[in-house]
């Protein structure tokens, strides 16, 4: 008798027809007389999001941007900005920034193109506080169910769907350019001032998100106490409808024995959707029966809260992700019940399985449920995500908000007050080392204040390199290294050692230099006066005229740069050749004479040039002309340098136009006029015009071909040894250390 009464109570609880929706949706502005629909607009509430049960929201209605009227792609900020303006909604949103609107708005989109969850997610990202979907099927007789696709955990805004005709009427109101205000109000029927009935449809083989919700929601149930009755219902199906009962013995599917029990009259889906591995529907049904028997036994003993302890422990011990029948079975269930000191179930399972499952089938047929798992409060389905996140509150736990909205305001239990959850920590929750109220051995335990090492209040953090407790950071080269790494800032240095510096080695191996190989194959700086960029001329060429000049009163340190160029121009001018043909070999200090010795040659292309240059360099006036030319400059700094020349001594050291070298010519350039005259006379006396050797042109040209390209640019005076310094300057051995070209 007691069993029949209990079954009757369940059917009475679920016998009421489930209402189409539990919310009110109406237009507030404009009024009915101005074209607004009269009364509440027929709609269906989405089974995801977090509706504000017991209250509502009032906001402007804004059609989605024309570029995506279905809301199937993320909205561009500029498009949302324009849509808000067209709907008359004040907006702080810039066209290129994602700021929220100045006033709340509900987005109006068309059905189709993507899942309802995707539309709500994009509306939420655009700043909307709600979503209204318009059905595009004008002939539809019923509104579709806005189900969760399994990814709606991040969607918080509420959503509803309305019919085609109502949607067109709303679109017309908005198109008139006048702001349209709508109201969404969520109400839960109040059956009794001090009691709320809750039904939860689930399966004993719970997926991880559902198991996590059950573990958290049992804390809410314990806090609400006896004012809430929670009844479990299971995801079972009629074997006759599946063609698995004895009535279909001749043509029933081969897999029916794996999915059904009780002569295959009650069936369940294979939880793995694979009848060759894992669990079968039959395994799940057998555990469903055990849980139904346990709930009935504990309810009759006023121990209903212990039932959910069993559900949580069974899942943790017997239902891992890869569970098989060797784990998910009666033996594991018995071990869990014994550990929790729960009653035996063998008699109920043997005698009452059929009656309990028949009640489940009747309830499912009455309610026409589609989504499993589902939570119903006073026969109204929860139009929100099945979550109850910590820290628990009405905002993070939609079932709590819906249950509290079903109480009479004056009779709501203490757990419905916001302060209850902020001030208390109820078992099985505990205060962890961070002061948070959470469950031990869960992912949130001691985590809020823990360092990356997992130790509460350790202060250990992950550095920029992702190393827990490290001191690494990105160096100037973009590499993430510890602070004391020897190679920090080293992988991108230039040849001067400057990170990301511009300097590099030139062809001559000089850092920051501008050297390259000239026509003679010598690697010289771009401004080196010895460079021959057009063609390679060498002193060994029979047509070359080699000479030496001593600049008394001028140091090697001063004989460089523009002074060298002035020297080449002066020699070329005195000899009547191009400055490119006056080729510097080297310059060295002569400390014993206080002069700089310059070795050079003039490249000629034939006999006439060779004769002319030879005689020019032997002319006593040439040295004077060179000195005058060098001093004929506008640059004050350069003029101060060359004005220090006391006298110039010039003589030809080698020329095929002369049989032997001539004595040097000296030109006084300061206070030595008398000495200069004497020198000129002496020079004139000792000059001997050599007999020009007549060489066979053919032999001379052949010699040129042999030596012009292969003879190295060597010293013309064996008394001097030349060293390269930095690829651009040299120093003579035994010199005073002055720089030399």
C-alpha positions in Angstrom: 0.0 0.0 0.0 2.8 2.4 0.9 4.5 1.6 -2.5 1.4 2.4 -4.5 0.9 5.7 -2.5 4.5 6.7 -3.2 4.1 6.1 -7.0 0.8 8.0 -7.0 2.4 11.0 -5.3 5.1 11.1 -8.0 2.5 11.0 -10.8 0.5 13.7 -9.0 3.6 15.8 -8.8 4.3 15.5 -12.5 0.7 15.3 -13.8 0.2 19.0 -14.3 0.8 20.1 -17.9 4.1 21.8 -18.4 3.6 25.3 -19.5 5.2 26.5 -22.7 7.2 29.2 -21.0 7.8 30.6 -17.6 8.5 34.2 -18.6 6.5 37.2 -19.7 7.7 39.0 -22.8 6.0 42.3 -23.7 6.5 45.7 -25.3 6.6 48.6 -22.9 7.2 51.5 -25.3 5.5 52.3 -27.6 2.1 51.5 -26.1 -0.7 49.3 -27.6 -2.4 52.4 -29.1 0.8 53.2 -31.0 1.1 49.9 -32.7 2.6 47.7 -30.0 1.4 44.1 -29.5 -1.3 43.7 -26.9 -0.2 41.8 -23.8 2.5 39.2 -23.6 4.1 37.9 -26.8 4.0 34.2 -27.2 7.5 32.8 -26.9 9.7 29.9 -25.7 12.5 30.3 -23.2 16.0 29.0 -24.0 17.4 26.1 -22.0 20.6 27.9 -21.4 21.8 31.3 -20.0 21.1 32.7 -16.6 17.6 34.3 -16.4 17.1 36.6 -13.4 14.3 34.5 -11.8 11.9 36.4 -9.7 12.6 39.6 -11.4 13.2 40.7 -15.0 15.0 43.1 -17.3 13.8 46.2 -19.2 15.9 47.2 -22.2 15.7 48.7 -25.7 15.2 46.4 -28.6 17.9 46.6 -31.3 17.8 44.7 -34.6 21.0 42.9 -35.5 23.2 44.7 -38.0 22.1 44.1 -41.6 25.5 42.5 -42.4 24.6 39.5 -40.2 20.9 39.6 -39.4 21.1 36.0 -38.1 23.9 36.7 -35.6 26.0 33.7 -36.8 29.3 35.6 -36.8 30.9 37.9 -34.2 29.6 41.4 -34.7 32.1 44.1 -35.7 32.1 47.1 -33.3 31.4 49.6 -36.1 28.3 47.5 -37.1 27.0 47.4 -33.5 27.6 51.1 -33.1 25.6 51.9 -36.2 22.7 49.5 -35.2 22.5 51.2 -31.8 22.3 54.6 -33.4 19.6 53.5 -35.8 17.5 52.1 -32.9 17.8 55.3 -31.0 20.0 53.8 -28.2 22.6 55.9 -26.5 26.0 54.4 -27.0 29.4 54.9 -25.5 30.7 52.4 -28.0 33.2 53.8 -30.5 33.2 52.5 -34.0 36.6 50.9 -33.5 36.4 50.0 -29.8 34.5 47.5 -27.8 33.0 49.6 -25.1 29.5 48.7 -23.7 26.4 50.6 -24.7 25.4 53.5 -22.4 22.0 51.8 -21.8 21.1 48.1 -21.9 19.7 46.6 -25.1 18.2 43.3 -26.3 19.4 42.1 -29.7 16.8 40.9 -32.3 18.1 38.3 -34.7 16.5 35.9 -37.3 16.4 32.1 -36.9 18.6 29.9 -39.0 22.2 29.6 -40.1 23.7 28.4 -36.8 22.8 27.1 -33.4 20.8 29.2 -30.9 23.8 29.1 -28.5 26.1 30.7 -31.1 23.6 33.5 -31.6 23.4 34.1 -27.9 27.2 34.0 -27.5 27.7 36.6 -30.3 24.9 38.9 -28.8 26.5 38.7 -25.4 29.9 39.6 -26.9 28.3 42.6 -28.6 27.1 43.9 -25.2 23.5 42.8 -25.3 21.7 41.8 -22.0 19.3 39.5 -23.8 18.4 37.9 -27.1 15.2 37.6 -29.0 15.2 35.2 -32.0 12.5 35.5 -34.6 11.2 32.3 -36.3 11.5 32.6 -40.1 8.9 29.9 -40.7 5.6 31.8 -41.2 3.6 28.5 -41.3 5.1 27.0 -38.1 2.4 25.9 -35.6 4.8 25.6 -32.7 7.9 27.3 -31.6 11.1 25.3 -31.6 13.0 24.3 -28.5 16.1 26.4 -27.8 18.2 23.6 -26.5 21.8 23.7 -25.2 24.3 22.3 -27.7 26.7 21.4 -24.8 28.8 24.5 -25.2 26.6 27.1 -23.5 28.5 27.2 -20.2 30.0 30.6 -21.1 26.6 32.1 -22.1 25.0 34.2 -19.3 22.3 36.3 -21.1 18.7 34.9 -21.3 17.2 34.1 -24.7 13.7 33.6 -26.1 12.2 32.8 -29.5 9.0 34.3 -30.9 6.9 33.6 -33.9 7.3 35.0 -37.4 4.2 37.4 -37.2 5.2 38.9 -33.8 8.8 39.3 -35.1 7.7 41.2 -38.1 5.5 43.5 -36.0 8.5 44.2 -33.7 10.7 44.9 -36.7 8.1 47.4 -38.0 8.0 49.2 -34.7 11.8 49.6 -34.6 12.0 50.7 -38.3 9.9 53.8 -37.6 12.9 55.3 -35.9 11.4 55.4 -32.4 13.0 53.6 -29.5 11.2 50.3 -28.6 11.5 49.1 -25.0 10.7 45.5 -24.1 10.4 43.7 -20.8 11.3 40.1 -20.0 10.0 38.8 -16.6 10.8 35.3 -15.2 8.3 34.0 -12.7 8.2 30.6 -11.1 4.7 29.3 -10.0 4.3 29.4 -6.2 2.5 26.3 -5.2 3.0 26.5 -1.4 4.4 29.4 0.5 7.0 27.3 2.3 7.8 24.4 0.0 9.2 23.9 -3.5 9.2 20.7 -5.6 12.2 20.1 -7.7 12.7 17.2 -10.2 15.9 16.4 -11.9 16.1 14.2 -15.0 19.5 12.5 -15.4 21.2 9.2 -16.0 23.2 7.2 -13.5 26.1 7.3 -16.0 26.7 11.0 -15.7 29.0 12.9 -18.0 31.7 15.0 -16.1 29.8 18.4 -16.3 26.6 16.8 -14.8 28.6 15.0 -12.1 30.3 18.3 -11.2 26.9 20.0 -10.9 25.4 17.3 -8.7 28.5 17.5 -6.4 28.0 21.2 -6.0 24.2 21.3 -6.0 23.9 18.8 -3.1 25.5 21.6 -0.9 22.6 23.9 -2.0 20.1 21.2 -1.2 21.5 20.7 2.3 21.4 24.4 2.9 17.8 24.7 1.8 16.8 21.9 4.1 13.3 20.2 4.1 11.7 23.2 2.4 12.8 21.6 -0.9 12.0 18.1 -2.2 14.3 16.9 -4.9 13.1 13.8 -6.8 15.4 12.1 -9.3 14.1 10.8 -12.7 16.1 8.7 -15.1 16.6 8.7 -18.9 14.6 5.5 -19.8 12.6 4.6 -22.8 9.7 2.2 -23.7 11.0 -1.0 -25.2 7.8 -1.4 -27.2 8.5 1.9 -29.0 12.0 0.7 -29.8 10.7 -2.6 -31.2 12.6 -4.6 -28.5 9.7 -6.1 -26.5 8.4 -9.7 -26.8 5.7 -8.4 -29.1 8.4 -7.9 -31.7 10.1 -11.3 -31.1 10.3 -12.0 -34.9 11.9 -8.8 -36.1 13.4 -7.1 -33.1 16.9 -5.6 -33.5 19.9 -7.8 -32.4 21.2 -5.2 -30.0 18.0 -5.0 -27.8 19.4 -7.4 -25.1 22.4 -5.1 -24.7 20.1 -2.0 -24.2 17.1 -3.3 -22.3 15.9 -5.2 -19.2 12.7 -6.6 -17.8 12.0 -8.7 -20.9 13.3 -5.8 -22.9 10.3 -3.6 -22.0 12.5 -0.8 -20.6 15.6 0.4 -22.6 18.3 3.0 -22.4 20.9 4.3 -24.9 24.4 2.9 -24.9 26.3 5.7 -23.0 29.4 5.2 -25.2 27.4 4.9 -28.5 29.5 1.8 -29.1 27.9 -1.6 -28.5 31.3 -3.3 -28.9 33.1 -1.6 -26.0 32.6 0.1 -22.7 29.2 0.1 -21.0 25.8 -1.0 -22.5 22.4 0.6 -21.9 21.5 -2.5 -19.8 24.4 -1.7 -17.3 23.1 1.9 -16.9 19.5 0.7 -16.4 20.5 -1.7 -13.6 22.2 1.2 -11.7 19.2 3.4 -12.4 17.0 0.9 -10.6 19.5 0.7 -7.7 19.4 4.5 -7.3 15.5 4.6 -7.5 15.3 2.0 -4.8 17.8 3.8 -2.6 16.0 7.2 -3.0 12.7 5.6 -2.0 14.2 4.0 1.1 16.0 7.1 2.2 13.0 9.4 1.6 10.7 7.2 3.7 13.3 7.6 6.5 13.7 11.4 6.1 17.3 10.9 4.9 17.0 12.2 1.4 20.1 14.3 1.6 22.2 11.1 2.0 21.0 9.9 -1.4 23.0 12.6 -3.2 26.1 11.6 -1.2 25.7 8.1 -2.7 25.3 9.5 -6.2 28.5 11.5 -5.9 30.5 8.7 -4.3 29.3 6.1 -6.8 30.4 8.3 -9.7 33.8 8.9 -8.2 34.5 5.3 -7.4 32.6 3.2 -10.0 32.1 5.5 -13.0 35.4 6.7 -14.4 35.6 8.1 -17.9 36.6 4.7 -19.3 34.4 2.6 -17.1 33.5 -1.0 -18.0 31.0 -3.5 -16.6 33.8 -4.7 -14.3 33.6 -1.4 -12.4 30.1 0.0 -13.1 28.2 -2.8 -11.4 26.2 -4.0 -8.3 29.4 -5.0 -6.4 30.9 -1.5 -6.6 27.5 -0.1 -5.6 27.4 -2.3 -2.6 30.9 -1.2 -1.5 29.8 2.5 -1.7 26.6 1.9 0.2 28.4 0.0 3.0 31.0 2.8 3.3 28.1 5.3 3.7 26.1 3.0 6.0 23.1 2.9 3.6 20.4 0.2 3.6 20.4 -2.9 1.5 18.5 -2.8 -1.8 18.2 -6.5 -2.9 14.5 -6.9 -2.0 13.4 -3.6 -3.7 15.4 -4.6 -6.8 13.8 -8.0 -7.0 10.2 -7.0 -6.4 9.8 -3.4 -7.4 12.0 -2.7 -10.4 9.1 -2.9 -12.9 6.9 -0.5 -10.9 9.6 2.1 -10.4 10.6 2.1 -14.1 6.9 2.2 -15.1 6.6 5.5 -13.1 9.6 6.9 -14.9 8.1 6.1 -18.3 4.8 7.7 -17.4 6.4 10.8 -16.1 8.5 11.2 -19.3 5.4 10.7 -21.5 3.5 13.3 -19.5 6.2 16.0 -19.6 7.4 15.4 -23.2 10.9 16.1 -22.1 13.6 16.6 -24.8 16.7 17.7 -23.0 18.5 15.4 -20.5 19.7 16.4 -18.0 16.9 18.8 -17.1 15.9 20.4 -13.8 12.2 21.4 -13.1 11.1 23.7 -10.3 7.3 23.4 -9.7 7.1 21.6 -13.1 8.8 24.6 -14.9 12.0 23.6 -16.6 15.2 25.5 -15.7 15.8 28.0 -18.6 19.5 28.3 -17.8 22.7 26.3 -17.8 22.8 23.5 -15.3 25.7 24.9 -13.3 26.3 25.9 -9.7 29.8 27.5 -9.6 31.7 28.4 -6.5 31.5 30.7 -4.7 27.8 29.8 -4.6 25.3 32.6 -5.0 22.1 33.3 -7.0 24.3 34.7 -9.8 26.5 31.7 -10.1 23.9 29.0 -9.4 20.8 29.4 -11.6 18.9 26.5 -9.9 19.3 28.3 -6.6 17.9 31.5 -8.0 14.9 29.7 -9.6 14.1 27.7 -6.4 14.2 30.8 -4.3 12.0 32.6 -6.7 9.4 29.9 -6.2 9.0 30.6 -2.5 6.6 33.2 -1.2 8.8 36.2 -0.4 8.0 36.1 3.3 8.7 32.4 3.6 11.9 31.9 1.7 14.5 29.9 3.7 17.7 31.6 4.9 19.7 30.0 2.1 17.9 32.3 -0.3 19.5 35.4 1.2 22.8 36.6 -0.4 24.5 37.0 2.9 23.9 33.4 3.8 26.5 32.2 1.3 29.0 35.0 1.9 29.0 34.4 5.7 28.6 30.6 6.0 30.5 27.6 4.9 28.4 24.4 5.2 29.5 20.8 4.9 30.8 19.3 2.8 32.3 22.7 2.0 35.2 23.9 4.2 37.3 27.0 4.5 40.6 26.4 2.9 43.9 28.1 3.6 42.8 31.0 1.3 39.7 31.6 3.3 37.4 30.3 0.5 34.5 28.1 1.1 35.0 25.1 -1.2 35.4 21.4 -1.2 38.5 19.6 -0.2 40.4 17.7 -2.9 38.8 19.7 -5.7 40.4 21.9 -8.3 39.4 25.0 -6.3 40.9 23.9 -2.9 43.7 26.3 -1.8 44.0 27.6 -5.3 43.1 31.3 -5.1 46.1 32.2 -2.9 48.5 29.5 -4.0 51.7 30.2 -5.8 52.6 28.3 -8.9 54.2 25.7 -6.7 50.7 24.9 -5.3 51.6 26.1 -1.8 49.1 28.6 -0.3 50.5 32.1 0.3 54.0 31.1 -1.0 54.1 34.1 -3.3 55.9 32.0 -5.9 55.0 33.1 -9.4 55.6 32.1 -12.9 58.2 34.3 -14.6 57.9 35.6 -18.2 59.5 32.4 -19.5 56.8 30.2 -17.9 59.1 28.9 -15.2 57.6 28.6 -11.7 59.8 30.5 -9.3 62.1 31.7 -12.0 63.5 35.2 -12.6 63.6 35.0 -16.3 62.5 37.7 -18.7 62.9 38.6 -22.3 66.3 40.1 -23.2 67.0 42.7 -25.8 67.2 40.0 -28.4 63.7 38.6 -27.7 64.9 35.5 -26.0 63.5 34.5 -22.6 66.4 33.7 -20.3 67.2 33.7 -16.5 68.4 37.0 -15.1 72.0 35.8 -14.7 72.4 34.0 -18.0 75.7 34.7 -19.5 74.3 34.9 -23.0 71.6 37.5 -22.2 71.5 40.2 -24.9 74.3 38.4 -26.8 72.5 36.6 -29.6 71.7 39.9 -31.5 74.8 42.0 -30.9 76.6 43.8 -33.7 80.4 43.6 -34.1 80.8 46.3 -31.5 78.9 44.2 -29.0 75.8 46.5 -29.0 72.4 44.6 -28.9 70.5 45.2 -32.1 73.3 47.6 -33.1 73.7 48.7 -36.8 77.4 48.0 -37.1 78.7 45.0 -39.1 81.9 43.7 -40.5 82.8 45.0 -43.9 84.6 42.9 -46.6 87.9 43.7 -45.0 86.8 42.4 -41.6 86.6 45.9 -40.1 83.7 46.4 -37.7 81.6 49.4 -38.9 84.0 49.8 -41.8 83.2 50.6 -45.4 86.0 48.6 -46.9 85.8 46.5 -50.1 88.1 45.0 -52.7 89.4 47.5 -55.3 90.4 46.8 -58.9 93.8 45.5 -57.7 92.3 43.0 -55.3 93.2 44.9 -52.2 90.7 45.4 -49.4 90.7 49.0 -48.5 88.4 51.5 -46.9 86.1 53.4 -49.3 88.0 56.6 -48.6 91.5 55.1 -48.6 93.5 57.2 -51.2 95.3 54.1 -52.3 92.1 52.6 -53.7 92.0 52.0 -57.5 88.4 51.6 -58.4 88.5 51.8 -62.2 91.5 49.8 -63.2 94.5 48.3 -61.5 97.8 50.2 -62.1 101.0 49.1 -60.5 104.3 50.7 -59.9 106.1 47.9 -61.8 104.3 49.0 -65.0 107.1 50.2 -67.4 105.0 53.3 -68.1 104.7 54.2 -64.4 106.8 57.0 -63.0 107.6 56.4 -59.3 108.6 59.2 -57.0 109.2 60.1 -53.4 108.4 63.3 -51.7 109.4 64.5 -48.2 107.1 67.0 -46.6 109.2 68.6 -43.9 107.3 70.1 -41.0 104.2 67.8 -41.6 103.5 64.8 -39.4 102.0 61.5 -40.5 99.0 62.1 -38.2 98.1 65.2 -40.2 98.7 63.6 -43.6 95.3 61.9 -44.0 91.8 62.5 -45.3 91.4 65.7 -47.2 95.1 66.6 -47.0 95.9 63.4 -48.9 93.3 64.2 -51.5 94.8 67.7 -51.9 98.2 66.1 -52.3 97.0 63.8 -55.1 95.2 66.7 -56.8 98.3 68.9 -56.6 100.6 66.1 -58.0 98.1 65.4 -60.8 97.8 69.1 -61.6 101.6 69.6 -61.7 102.0 66.5 -64.0 99.0 67.2 -66.2 97.2 64.0 -65.4 94.0 62.9 -63.7 94.0 62.8 -59.9 93.0 59.1 -60.3 96.4 58.5 -62.0 98.3 59.9 -59.0 98.4 56.8 -56.9 99.6 56.8 -53.3 101.7 53.8 -52.3 102.3 54.7 -48.7 103.3 57.4 -46.3 105.5 57.0 -43.2 107.1 59.2 -40.6 110.8 60.1 -40.7 111.5 61.1 -37.1 115.1 62.0 -37.9 114.1 64.6 -40.5 110.8 65.8 -39.0 109.1 65.0 -42.2 106.5 62.6 -43.7 107.8 60.6 -46.6 105.2 60.0 -49.3 105.9 57.2 -51.9 103.7 57.5 -55.0 103.6 56.8 -58.7 101.9 58.3 -61.7 100.3 55.8 -64.1 100.8 56.6 -67.7 99.4 55.0 -70.8 102.3 55.6 -73.2 105.7 57.0 -74.0 104.5 60.6 -74.3 102.9 60.7 -70.9 105.8 58.9 -69.3 108.3 61.4 -70.7 106.2 64.4 -69.8 105.6 63.2 -66.2 109.2 62.3 -65.7 110.4 65.8 -66.8 107.7 67.5 -64.7 108.8 65.7 -61.6 112.4 66.6 -62.3 111.5 70.3 -62.8 112.6 72.4 -59.8 109.4 74.4 -60.0 107.2 71.3 -59.6 107.7 71.0 -55.8 106.9 74.7 -55.5 103.7 74.2 -57.6 102.7 71.2 -55.5 103.2 73.2 -52.3 101.2 76.1 -53.6 98.4 73.9 -54.8 98.1 72.1 -51.4 97.9 75.5 -49.6 95.3 76.8 -52.0 92.3 75.8 -49.9 89.3 77.6 -48.3 89.1 75.2 -45.3 90.6 77.0 -42.3 91.4 73.8 -40.5 93.0 72.1 -43.5 94.9 75.3 -44.3 96.3 75.4 -40.7 97.7 71.9 -41.3 99.4 72.4 -44.6 100.8 75.8 -43.6 103.1 73.9 -41.3 105.1 72.5 -44.2 108.6 73.9 -44.0 109.9 72.6 -47.3 109.4 69.9 -49.9 112.0 67.5 -51.3 111.0 65.7 -54.4 112.8 63.2 -56.6 112.0 60.5 -59.1 112.9 57.0 -58.0 112.1 55.0 -61.1 111.2 55.8 -64.7 112.0 54.2 -68.0 112.5 57.7 -69.4 115.7 58.1 -67.3 118.6 55.8 -66.9 119.3 56.7 -63.3 117.6 58.4 -60.4 118.3 62.1 -60.0 119.3 64.0 -57.0 116.4 65.4 -54.9 115.0 68.8 -55.6 114.3 70.9 -52.5 112.0 73.9 -52.4 112.1 76.2 -49.4 108.6 77.3 -48.4 109.3 79.6 -45.4 112.2 81.8 -44.6 114.8 80.0 -46.7 114.8 82.1 -49.9 118.6 82.3 -50.2 119.0 78.6 -49.5 116.4 77.8 -52.1 118.3 79.7 -54.7 121.5 77.9 -53.8 119.6 74.6 -54.0 118.3 75.4 -57.4 121.7 76.1 -58.7 123.1 72.9 -57.2 120.3 70.9 -58.6 120.8 72.4 -62.1 124.5 71.5 -61.9 124.0 67.9 -61.0 121.1 67.1 -63.3 122.1 64.8 -66.1 119.6 64.1 -68.7 119.7 60.3 -69.2 119.7 58.7 -72.5 116.3 57.5 -73.1 116.4 53.8 -73.5 114.6 52.7 -76.6 112.8 49.6 -76.0 111.1 47.5 -78.4 107.4 48.3 -78.1 106.4 44.7 -78.4 108.6 43.5 -75.6 107.6 46.3 -73.3 103.9 45.6 -73.9 104.3 41.9 -73.3 106.0 42.7 -70.0 103.1 44.9 -69.1 100.7 42.1 -69.6 102.8 39.8 -67.5 103.1 42.1 -64.5 100.3 44.6 -64.5 97.6 42.2 -63.1 99.8 39.9 -61.0 102.5 42.1 -59.4 101.5 42.9 -55.8 101.4 46.4 -54.6 104.7 46.2 -52.7 106.9 48.6 -51.0 108.9 50.9 -53.3 111.5 51.6 -50.7 112.9 48.7 -48.8 113.9 50.9 -45.9 110.3 51.1 -44.8 108.0 48.4 -43.5 104.3 48.9 -43.6 101.7 47.6 -41.3 97.9 47.7 -41.6 96.0 49.0 -38.6 92.2 48.4 -38.7 92.3 47.9 -42.5 92.5 51.6 -43.2 95.7 53.0 -41.7 99.3 51.8 -41.4 102.4 52.4 -39.3 106.1 52.3 -40.3 108.3 50.2 -38.1 110.5 52.5 -36.0 108.1 55.3 -36.4 106.9 57.5 -33.6 103.5 55.8 -33.5 101.6 58.3 -35.6 98.8 56.9 -37.8 99.6 56.3 -41.5 97.6 55.6 -44.6 
